[in-house]
Amino acid sequence: MSKGMRSIVLVSVAIVAVAIVVLLLLPAPDPLRGADTVYVEMPGTEGGISDAASALQDQLEVVLNERNLEIVADRAAADVVLSVRQIDFNLGDIEFRVSRGEINGQAKAVIRATDLRTGVDHTMDLIVRVRDGRVSASLEARKFYEFWK
């Protein structure tokens, strides 16, 4: 292989490597950007909502209020519909310390966000963490390559 050909191959590999790193480091697009109103669909609400789903819905409302999004009761009035698809409790990570009265753990809900303005679906994760008795929640959009979650 000539020096010129080797240089072209090395530059090409470097460009591809930089492109991959940039794609991996870029934040996921926010499906809620530009939205003013949100409609929330929880699973099993026909016969009443479970305690676990109710706790997650409370945390979801806190996160949405922090983003200045109004939760509406009419689906047709919403910019985005958030449909809770799956609720997981990571029981392996729950800790309870009697001596200090601390509870640590986390729960996760998989949410499909449908932008009614464009018809595009996104997958988001609502993660509720309990650390030393303090509850925090975050709503995170998935990156395009996070299909295994």
Residue pairs with C-beta under 8 A, 6 or more apart in sequence:
1 9
23 145
24 143
24 145
26 143
27 141
27 143
28 140
28 141
28 142
28 143
28 144
28 146
29 122
29 141
30 141
31 80
31 113
31 115
31 120
31 122
31 124
31 141
32 38
32 67
32 69
32 80
32 113
32 139
34 79
35 69
35 79
35 80
35 115
36 69
36 70
36 79
37 69
37 70
37 71
37 72
37 77
37 78
37 79
37 80
38 64
38 69
38 70
38 71
38 72
38 78
38 79
38 80
38 81
38 82
39 71
39 72
39 73
39 74
39 75
39 77
39 78
39 80
39 81
39 82
40 57
40 60
40 61
40 64
40 71
40 81
40 82
40 84
41 81
41 82
41 83
41 84
42 49
42 53
42 57
42 84
43 53
43 84
43 85
43 87
44 50
44 53
45 53
49 57
52 87
52 89
52 107
53 84
53 87
55 107
55 128
56 84
56 87
56 107
56 109
56 126
56 128
57 84
59 126
59 128
59 135
59 137
60 82
60 84
60 109
60 111
60 126
60 137
60 139
61 71
62 137
63 126
63 137
63 138
63 139
64 71
64 139
67 139
72 78
75 81
78 116
79 115
79 116
79 117
80 113
80 114
80 115
80 116
81 113
81 114
81 116
82 111
82 112
82 113
82 124
83 111
83 112
83 113
83 114
84 109
84 110
84 111
84 126
85 109
85 110
85 111
85 112
86 109
86 110
87 107
87 108
87 109
87 110
88 107
88 108
88 109
88 110
89 105
89 107
90 105
90 106
90 107
90 108
91 105
93 104
93 105
93 106
94 103
94 104
94 105
95 102
95 103
95 104
95 105
96 102
96 103
97 103
101 133
102 132
102 133
103 130
103 133
104 130
104 131
104 132
105 129
105 130
106 127
106 128
106 129
106 130
107 127
107 128
108 125
108 126
108 127
108 128
109 125
109 126
109 128
110 123
110 124
110 125
110 149
111 123
111 124
111 125
111 126
111 139
112 121
112 122
112 123
112 124
113 121
113 122
113 123
113 124
113 141
114 120
114 121
114 122
115 121
115 122
122 141
122 142
123 141
123 142
123 149
124 139
124 140
124 141
124 142
125 139
125 140
125 142
125 149
126 137
126 138
126 139
127 137
127 138
127 139
127 140
128 135
128 136
128 137
129 135
129 136
129 137
142 149
